[in-house]
Amino acid sequence: MVLTVDVQKRGVYWVMRGWGARRESWLIDYGYLPGETDGAEVWDDLEGIVRAALPGNTGVNLLLIDSGYRPGKPAVVRKMPSTISAGGSAARSPGPSRASGT
């Protein structure tokens, strides 16, 4: 599972996709988490989505954050699965990842 996140001033948009053979992908879920992204609440909500287990699945394997609006905030997700941040500093935690961090 891959979770992508687009950070805005007053919330984050997110999309969760599952990937299969031959670059096939399936939309699993998507949404918008309202809240000021300079605070902790919206990031706590995002962590809840990342940690939510789906039946028969191990959860999110890779978290991609477009943090251009708040380049310093991905640091709050260091405890989440492998995280790559675009537009700001990369926040990575141990775990499998095929993308390279900065």
Residue pairs with C-beta under 8 A, 6 or more apart in sequence:
1 16
1 17
1 18
1 19
1 28
1 54
1 57
1 58
1 59
1 60
1 61
1 62
2 16
2 17
2 18
2 19
2 60
2 61
2 62
2 63
2 64
3 14
3 15
3 16
3 49
3 50
3 60
3 62
3 63
3 64
4 14
4 15
4 17
4 64
4 65
4 66
5 12
5 13
5 14
5 46
5 63
5 64
5 65
5 66
6 12
6 13
6 14
6 66
7 37
7 65
7 66
7 67
7 68
7 69
7 70
7 73
8 37
8 69
9 36
9 37
9 69
10 34
10 35
10 36
10 37
11 32
11 33
11 34
11 35
11 37
11 42
12 32
12 33
12 37
12 42
12 46
13 30
13 31
13 32
14 30
14 31
14 32
14 33
14 46
14 49
15 27
15 29
15 30
16 27
16 28
16 29
16 30
16 49
16 60
17 25
17 26
17 27
17 28
18 25
18 26
18 28
19 25
20 26
28 54
31 49
33 42
33 45
33 46
33 49
34 42
35 41
35 42
35 45
36 42
37 43
37 69
37 70
37 73
38 70
38 73
40 76
43 73
43 76
43 77
46 77
47 77
47 79
47 80
50 59
50 60
50 63
50 77
50 80
50 81
51 59
51 80
52 59
53 59
59 81
60 80
60 81
61 81
61 82
61 95
61 96
62 81
62 82
62 83
62 84
62 96
62 97
62 98
62 99
63 77
63 80
63 81
63 82
63 83
63 84
64 83
64 84
64 85
64 86
64 99
65 74
65 77
65 83
65 84
65 85
65 86
65 88
65 91
66 85
66 86
66 87
67 73
67 74
67 85
67 86
67 87
67 88
68 86
68 87
68 88
69 87
70 88
71 85
71 87
71 88
71 89
72 88
72 89
73 88
74 83
74 85
74 88
74 89
74 90
74 91
75 89
75 91
76 91
77 83
77 91
78 91
78 92
78 93
79 93
80 93
81 93
81 95
82 92
82 93
82 94
82 95
82 96
82 97
82 99
83 90
83 91
83 92
83 93
84 90
84 92
84 97
84 99
84 101
85 91
85 102
89 102
90 101
90 102
92 101
